[in-house]
Amino acid sequence: MLRELKTFAAVARYGTFAAAGMHIGLTQSAVSSQIKNLEQALGVRLFDRTGRQAIINAAGIRALPMAQEIFELFNRMSIPDSADDYRGEMKIGAIASAQTGFLPQALLKLRQRAPSVEAKLVPGVSLNLLSQLDAGELDAAILIKPPFELPKELHVQVLEIEPFVLITPLDVKQQNPLRILAEQPHVRYDRASFGGRQVTQFLREQRIEVRVALELDELDAIVKFVENGLGVALIPRAGLWLERDARVRTIALGEMTFFREVVLLMRRTQRDLPLHKLFAQCLARDVQPAESAD
């Protein structure tokens, strides 16, 4: 009945039999058949069918967390007591700046301490990684802490606290960051991203309307565009540009400085499993705000 429960969770997540089937590799008719089998076995209807949609009803809402608990218990049956004896794959989602920052060293530690584990790195933006973790498609995710309350079933471990700074082309001589933002074109950190939302909030609080020259979500690419004179940018001190002689001016925001937090997320039911605990230990270090001025 595990496959039926997996299909049930997929339909609850994606809203239609067809969409659920696309994500778990089944035809729409197979999904429909499995849901029918599950409902017959339980003696209750889990969804209200409306056209193409399958709307989870009260019985389905009640059953969903129990189905997820069954998955967790099943997965724990295959976990050895010692991480040294662990075999298999660990799927780790990570944003780009973590991949080029602290993650390689953490994965090296993991390989040294659990050499039989295969770490599979899944790149992505924070919102997508959060969704994948919530759907059970990842074992852990490293992302920017969202500007909203996380589900209680997720455990949060802060890894980095990164100050935002203003970067400008070398020929911009103005010193006041607010005047620069008001006067210069802006290479904008994607407003849909969690870090970009912090920039939007800062600009709103400072009552600044910027002239957007370009908008994107890749920090090192933003720096490259600023180097080439396309505009100025508010970004966190993170990324490969800090390891090279980037041709930009970096201006601290002083008392106006705001920060983004890079966090490790795991399901609370998994964080004490040997391998998950070991991975968290490989990432752990003293967390202090990075320097905000050059």
Sine and cosine of phi, psi and omega as CSV:
sin_phi,cos_phi,sin_psi,cos_psi,sin_omega,cos_omega
0.00,0.00,-0.10,1.00,-0.01,-1.00
-0.87,0.49,-0.64,0.77,-0.02,-1.00
-0.91,0.41,-0.58,0.81,0.05,-1.00
-0.91,0.41,-0.63,0.78,0.04,-1.00
-0.91,0.41,-0.62,0.78,0.05,-1.00
-0.89,0.45,-0.67,0.74,0.02,-1.00
-0.92,0.40,-0.64,0.76,0.05,-1.00
-0.84,0.54,-0.73,0.69,0.00,-1.00
-0.90,0.44,-0.61,0.79,0.00,-1.00
-0.92,0.39,-0.68,0.73,0.02,-1.00
-0.91,0.42,-0.65,0.76,0.03,-1.00
-0.88,0.47,-0.55,0.83,-0.04,-1.00
-0.98,0.19,-0.70,0.72,-0.17,-0.99
-0.99,-0.17,-0.18,0.98,0.22,-0.98
1.00,0.04,-0.30,0.95,0.06,-1.00
-0.65,-0.76,0.39,-0.92,0.04,-1.00
-0.90,0.43,-0.63,0.78,-0.03,-1.00
-0.91,0.42,-0.72,0.70,-0.01,-1.00
-0.91,0.41,-0.65,0.76,0.03,-1.00
-0.89,0.46,-0.68,0.73,0.01,-1.00
-0.87,0.49,-0.63,0.78,0.01,-1.00
-0.88,0.48,-0.58,0.81,-0.06,-1.00
-0.99,0.12,-0.38,0.92,-0.02,-1.00
-0.90,-0.43,0.11,0.99,0.11,-0.99
0.98,0.22,0.59,0.80,0.04,-1.00
-0.80,-0.60,0.42,-0.91,0.12,-0.99
-0.96,0.27,0.30,-0.96,0.02,-1.00
-0.87,0.49,-0.64,0.77,-0.01,-1.00
-0.92,0.39,-0.59,0.81,0.04,-1.00
-0.91,0.41,-0.66,0.75,0.05,-1.00
-0.88,0.48,-0.72,0.69,0.00,-1.00
-0.86,0.51,-0.66,0.75,-0.01,-1.00
-0.91,0.42,-0.67,0.74,-0.02,-1.00
-0.92,0.39,-0.64,0.76,0.03,-1.00
-0.90,0.43,-0.64,0.77,0.04,-1.00
-0.88,0.47,-0.69,0.72,0.03,-1.00
-0.88,0.48,-0.67,0.74,-0.02,-1.00
-0.92,0.40,-0.70,0.71,0.00,-1.00
-0.90,0.44,-0.61,0.79,0.04,-1.00
-0.92,0.39,-0.65,0.76,0.00,-1.00
-0.91,0.41,-0.60,0.80,-0.03,-1.00
-1.00,0.08,-0.38,0.92,-0.02,-1.00
0.98,0.20,0.31,0.95,0.03,-1.00
-0.64,-0.77,0.43,-0.90,0.13,-0.99
-1.00,0.06,0.71,-0.70,-0.06,-1.00
-0.98,-0.18,-0.36,0.93,-0.04,-1.00
-0.73,-0.68,0.50,-0.86,0.21,-0.98
-0.98,-0.20,0.86,-0.51,-0.02,-1.00
-1.00,0.09,0.80,-0.59,0.05,-1.00
-0.73,-0.69,0.98,-0.18,-0.08,-1.00
0.88,0.48,-0.80,-0.60,0.02,-1.00
-1.00,0.10,-0.22,0.98,-0.06,-1.00
-1.00,0.10,0.50,-0.86,0.13,-0.99
-0.85,-0.52,0.97,-0.24,-0.09,-1.00
-1.00,-0.08,0.87,-0.50,-0.03,-1.00
-0.90,0.44,0.74,-0.67,-0.03,-1.00
-0.99,-0.16,-0.14,-0.99,-0.07,-1.00
-0.87,0.49,-0.66,0.75,0.02,-1.00
-0.91,0.42,-0.63,0.78,0.03,-1.00
-0.92,0.40,-0.66,0.75,0.03,-1.00
-0.88,0.48,-0.64,0.77,0.02,-1.00
-0.93,0.37,-0.60,0.80,-0.08,-1.00
-0.98,0.19,-0.45,0.89,-0.13,-0.99
-0.86,0.51,-0.77,0.64,0.02,-1.00
-0.89,0.45,-0.51,0.86,0.04,-1.00
-0.94,0.34,-0.60,0.80,0.06,-1.00
-0.90,0.45,-0.67,0.74,0.03,-1.00
-0.90,0.43,-0.59,0.81,0.04,-1.00
-0.91,0.41,-0.62,0.79,0.05,-1.00
-0.89,0.46,-0.66,0.75,0.05,-1.00
-0.86,0.52,-0.72,0.69,-0.04,-1.00
-0.88,0.47,-0.70,0.71,0.00,-1.00
-0.89,0.45,-0.66,0.75,0.02,-1.00
-0.89,0.46,-0.69,0.72,0.01,-1.00
-0.90,0.44,-0.60,0.80,-0.03,-1.00
-0.93,0.36,-0.38,0.92,0.02,-1.00
-0.89,0.45,-0.44,0.90,-0.04,-1.00
-0.99,-0.12,0.07,1.00,-0.05,-1.00
-1.00,-0.04,0.83,-0.56,0.04,-1.00
-0.96,0.29,0.26,-0.97,0.00,-1.00
-0.93,0.35,-0.52,0.85,-0.07,-1.00
-0.92,-0.39,0.70,-0.71,0.06,-1.00
-0.91,0.42,-0.44,0.90,0.01,-1.00
-0.89,0.45,-0.43,0.90,-0.02,-1.00
-0.99,-0.16,0.09,1.00,-0.09,-1.00
-0.94,0.34,0.67,-0.75,0.07,-1.00
-0.80,-0.61,0.59,-0.81,0.10,-0.99
0.80,-0.60,-0.39,-0.92,-0.16,-0.99
-0.87,-0.49,0.62,-0.78,0.12,-0.99
-0.84,-0.54,0.87,-0.48,-0.03,-1.00
-1.00,-0.04,0.88,-0.48,-0.08,-1.00
-0.86,-0.50,0.89,-0.46,0.08,-1.00
-1.00,0.04,0.60,-0.80,-0.04,-1.00
-0.44,-0.90,0.64,-0.77,0.12,-0.99
-0.96,0.29,0.28,-0.96,-0.12,-0.99
-0.88,0.48,-0.69,0.73,-0.07,-1.00
-0.92,0.39,-0.46,0.89,0.09,-1.00
-0.95,0.30,-0.61,0.79,0.01,-1.00
-0.89,0.46,-0.59,0.81,-0.03,-1.00
-0.99,-0.14,0.05,1.00,-0.01,-1.00
-0.94,-0.34,-0.96,-0.27,-0.14,-0.99
-1.00,0.06,-0.27,0.96,-0.13,-0.99
-0.91,0.41,-0.67,0.75,-0.01,-1.00
-0.82,0.57,-0.66,0.75,0.01,-1.00
-0.92,0.39,-0.61,0.79,0.02,-1.00
-0.92,0.40,-0.63,0.78,0.01,-1.00
-0.94,0.34,-0.52,0.85,0.09,-1.00
-0.90,0.43,-0.69,0.72,0.05,-1.00
-0.88,0.48,-0.67,0.75,0.00,-1.00
-0.88,0.47,-0.69,0.73,0.00,-1.00
-0.91,0.43,-0.61,0.79,0.00,-1.00
-0.92,0.39,-0.56,0.83,-0.08,-1.00
-1.00,-0.09,-0.36,0.93,0.04,-1.00
-0.63,-0.77,0.95,0.32,-0.15,-0.99
-0.90,0.44,-0.31,0.95,-0.03,-1.00
-1.00,-0.01,0.01,1.00,0.01,-1.00
-1.00,0.01,0.72,-0.70,0.08,-1.00
-0.98,-0.19,0.92,-0.40,0.03,-1.00
-1.00,0.07,0.83,-0.56,0.04,-1.00
-0.95,-0.32,0.89,-0.46,-0.05,-1.00
-1.00,-0.02,0.81,-0.59,-0.01,-1.00
-0.92,-0.40,0.96,-0.29,0.00,-1.00
-0.97,0.24,0.39,-0.92,0.04,-1.00
0.15,-0.99,0.13,-0.99,0.11,-0.99
-1.00,0.02,0.32,-0.95,-0.17,-0.98
-0.83,0.55,-0.72,0.69,-0.07,-1.00
-0.89,0.45,-0.67,0.74,0.02,-1.00
-0.92,0.40,-0.65,0.76,0.00,-1.00
-0.91,0.42,-0.63,0.78,0.04,-1.00
-0.88,0.47,-0.67,0.74,0.01,-1.00
-0.90,0.43,-0.65,0.76,-0.01,-1.00
-0.92,0.40,-0.63,0.77,0.05,-1.00
-0.91,0.41,-0.68,0.73,0.00,-1.00
-0.89,0.45,-0.53,0.85,0.00,-1.00
-0.99,0.11,-0.03,1.00,0.00,-1.00
0.99,0.15,0.25,0.97,-0.02,-1.00
-1.00,0.06,-0.19,0.98,0.03,-1.00
-0.79,-0.62,0.50,-0.87,0.11,-0.99
-0.99,0.10,-0.51,0.86,-0.01,-1.00
-0.40,-0.91,0.40,-0.92,0.01,-1.00
-0.63,-0.78,0.69,-0.72,0.08,-1.00
-0.93,-0.36,0.89,-0.45,-0.12,-0.99
-0.46,-0.89,0.05,-1.00,0.07,-1.00
-0.98,0.20,0.73,-0.68,0.00,-1.00
-0.86,0.51,0.81,-0.59,-0.06,-1.00
-0.92,0.39,0.41,-0.91,0.04,-1.00
-0.99,0.10,0.46,0.89,0.04,-1.00
-0.58,-0.81,0.26,-0.97,-0.06,-1.00
-0.94,0.34,0.74,-0.67,0.01,-1.00
-0.99,0.13,0.42,-0.91,0.08,-1.00
-0.83,0.55,0.59,-0.81,-0.07,-1.00
-0.91,0.42,-0.36,0.93,-0.02,-1.00
-0.98,0.19,-0.03,1.00,0.02,-1.00
-0.98,-0.20,0.72,-0.69,0.06,-1.00
-1.00,-0.09,0.69,-0.72,-0.07,-1.00
-0.90,-0.43,0.78,-0.63,0.10,-1.00
-0.81,-0.58,0.88,-0.48,-0.02,-1.00
-0.97,0.26,0.79,-0.62,-0.03,-1.00
-0.96,-0.29,-0.63,0.78,-0.05,-1.00
-0.60,-0.80,0.57,-0.82,0.16,-0.99
-0.84,-0.54,0.93,-0.37,-0.18,-0.98
-0.91,-0.42,0.85,-0.53,0.02,-1.00
-0.97,0.25,0.57,-0.82,0.14,-0.99
-0.99,0.13,0.61,-0.79,0.05,-1.00
-0.74,-0.67,0.28,-0.96,0.10,-0.99
-0.98,-0.18,0.80,-0.60,0.09,-1.00
-0.92,-0.40,0.60,-0.80,-0.03,-1.00
-0.69,-0.73,0.31,-0.95,0.17,-0.98
-0.88,0.47,0.36,-0.93,-0.07,-1.00
-0.90,0.43,-0.43,0.90,-0.07,-1.00
-1.00,0.08,0.01,1.00,0.09,-1.00
-1.00,0.09,0.92,-0.40,-0.12,-0.99
-0.99,-0.12,-0.29,0.96,0.01,-1.00
-0.84,0.54,0.61,-0.79,-0.04,-1.00
-0.98,-0.20,-0.47,0.88,-0.08,-1.00
-0.97,0.23,0.90,-0.44,-0.07,-1.00
-0.88,0.47,-0.57,0.82,-0.02,-1.00
-0.94,0.34,-0.62,0.78,0.04,-1.00
-0.92,0.39,-0.64,0.77,0.04,-1.00
-0.87,0.49,-0.72,0.70,-0.01,-1.00
-0.89,0.45,-0.59,0.81,-0.02,-1.00
-0.96,0.27,-0.48,0.88,-0.14,-0.99
-0.99,-0.17,-0.50,0.87,-0.13,-0.99
-0.99,-0.16,0.48,-0.88,0.15,-0.99
-0.87,0.49,0.43,-0.90,-0.16,-0.99
-0.87,-0.49,0.80,-0.60,0.19,-0.98
-1.00,-0.04,0.97,-0.23,-0.27,-0.96
-1.00,-0.04,0.73,-0.68,0.15,-0.99
-0.92,0.39,0.85,-0.53,-0.15,-0.99
-0.64,0.77,0.86,-0.51,-0.05,-1.00
-0.91,0.42,-0.34,0.94,0.01,-1.00
-0.99,0.16,-0.31,0.95,-0.02,-1.00
-0.98,0.17,0.33,-0.94,0.00,-1.00
-0.90,0.44,-0.68,0.74,0.05,-1.00
-0.92,0.40,-0.63,0.78,0.02,-1.00
-0.90,0.44,-0.53,0.85,0.05,-1.00
-0.91,0.40,-0.55,0.84,0.05,-1.00
-0.92,0.39,-0.62,0.79,0.06,-1.00
-0.89,0.46,-0.70,0.72,0.02,-1.00
-0.85,0.52,-0.69,0.73,0.00,-1.00
-0.90,0.43,-0.66,0.75,0.01,-1.00
-0.88,0.47,-0.74,0.67,-0.01,-1.00
-0.89,0.45,-0.61,0.79,0.03,-1.00
-0.91,0.41,-0.68,0.73,0.00,-1.00
-0.91,0.43,-0.57,0.82,0.01,-1.00
-1.00,0.06,-0.04,1.00,0.02,-1.00
0.84,0.54,0.74,0.67,-0.01,-1.00
-0.91,-0.41,0.79,-0.61,0.13,-0.99
-0.98,-0.17,0.90,-0.44,-0.04,-1.00
-0.99,-0.12,0.43,-0.90,0.10,-1.00
-1.00,-0.09,0.96,-0.28,-0.10,-0.99
-0.98,0.19,0.86,-0.50,0.06,-1.00
-1.00,-0.02,-0.53,0.85,-0.05,-1.00
-0.27,-0.96,0.48,-0.88,0.01,-1.00
-0.71,-0.71,0.79,-0.61,0.00,-1.00
-0.39,-0.92,0.13,-0.99,-0.16,-0.99
-0.90,-0.43,0.12,0.99,-0.06,-1.00
-0.96,-0.28,0.91,-0.41,-0.13,-0.99
-0.87,0.49,-0.72,0.69,-0.04,-1.00
-0.92,0.39,-0.52,0.86,0.08,-1.00
-0.94,0.35,-0.62,0.78,0.06,-1.00
-0.85,0.52,-0.72,0.70,0.01,-1.00
-0.87,0.50,-0.67,0.75,-0.01,-1.00
-0.89,0.47,-0.66,0.75,0.03,-1.00
-0.92,0.40,-0.62,0.78,0.05,-1.00
-0.91,0.42,-0.67,0.74,0.05,-1.00
-0.81,0.58,-0.61,0.79,-0.06,-1.00
-1.00,0.03,0.16,0.99,0.16,-0.99
1.00,0.06,0.25,0.97,-0.05,-1.00
-0.96,0.27,-0.40,0.91,-0.01,-1.00
0.26,-0.97,-0.23,-0.97,0.05,-1.00
-0.94,-0.35,0.20,-0.98,-0.05,-1.00
-0.46,-0.89,0.54,-0.84,0.18,-0.98
-0.98,-0.22,0.91,-0.41,-0.02,-1.00
-0.64,-0.77,0.36,-0.93,0.10,-1.00
-0.96,0.26,0.44,-0.90,0.08,-1.00
-0.97,0.24,1.00,0.08,-0.03,-1.00
-0.35,-0.94,0.54,-0.84,0.05,-1.00
0.88,-0.48,0.15,-0.99,-0.05,-1.00
-0.93,0.36,-0.35,0.94,-0.03,-1.00
-0.88,0.48,-0.39,0.92,0.03,-1.00
-0.96,0.28,-0.31,0.95,-0.04,-1.00
-1.00,-0.08,-0.04,1.00,0.04,-1.00
-0.82,-0.58,0.14,-0.99,-0.02,-1.00
-1.00,0.08,0.96,0.26,-0.03,-1.00
-0.91,0.42,0.72,-0.69,-0.05,-1.00
-1.00,0.07,0.90,0.44,0.05,-1.00
-0.65,-0.76,0.39,-0.92,0.19,-0.98
-1.00,0.00,0.69,-0.73,0.04,-1.00
-0.93,-0.37,0.87,-0.50,-0.08,-1.00
-0.89,-0.45,0.84,-0.54,0.03,-1.00
-0.95,0.32,0.46,-0.89,-0.01,-1.00
-1.00,-0.07,-0.02,1.00,0.05,-1.00
0.87,0.50,-0.76,-0.65,-0.04,-1.00
-0.92,0.39,-0.25,0.97,0.01,-1.00
-1.00,0.04,-0.02,1.00,-0.09,-1.00
-0.84,0.54,0.72,-0.69,0.12,-0.99
-0.84,-0.54,0.28,-0.96,-0.20,-0.98
-0.76,-0.65,0.46,-0.89,0.23,-0.97
-0.92,-0.39,0.55,-0.83,0.01,-1.00
-0.95,-0.31,0.79,-0.62,0.13,-0.99
-1.00,-0.08,0.80,-0.59,-0.13,-0.99
-0.80,-0.60,0.42,-0.91,0.18,-0.98
-0.98,-0.18,0.81,-0.59,0.04,-1.00
-0.92,-0.40,0.70,-0.71,0.12,-0.99
-0.64,-0.77,0.36,-0.93,0.12,-0.99
-0.95,0.31,0.67,-0.74,-0.04,-1.00
-0.85,0.53,-0.54,0.84,-0.02,-1.00
-0.96,0.30,-0.21,0.98,-0.03,-1.00
-0.93,-0.36,-0.27,0.96,-0.17,-0.98
-0.90,0.44,-0.40,0.92,0.01,-1.00
-1.00,-0.09,0.06,1.00,0.12,-0.99
-0.92,0.39,0.55,-0.84,-0.13,-0.99
-0.78,0.62,-0.75,0.66,-0.06,-1.00
-0.94,0.34,-0.66,0.75,0.01,-1.00
-0.89,0.45,-0.67,0.74,0.02,-1.00
-0.90,0.43,-0.65,0.76,0.01,-1.00
-0.89,0.45,-0.69,0.72,0.00,-1.00
-0.89,0.46,-0.66,0.75,0.04,-1.00
-0.88,0.47,-0.61,0.79,0.04,-1.00
-0.92,0.40,-0.60,0.80,0.01,-1.00
-0.92,0.39,-0.44,0.90,0.00,-1.00
-1.00,0.01,-0.37,0.93,-0.17,-0.99
-0.93,0.37,0.60,-0.80,0.11,-0.99
-0.23,-0.97,0.10,-1.00,0.04,-1.00
-0.92,0.40,0.80,-0.60,-0.05,-1.00
-0.98,-0.18,0.91,-0.41,0.06,-1.00
-0.69,-0.72,0.51,-0.86,0.05,-1.00
-0.85,0.52,0.71,-0.71,0.07,-1.00
-0.94,0.35,0.32,-0.95,0.02,-1.00
-0.87,0.49,0.65,-0.76,-0.07,-1.00
-0.97,-0.25,0.01,1.00,-0.03,-1.00
-0.71,-0.70,0.52,-0.86,0.09,-1.00
-1.00,-0.04,0.00,0.00,0.00,0.00
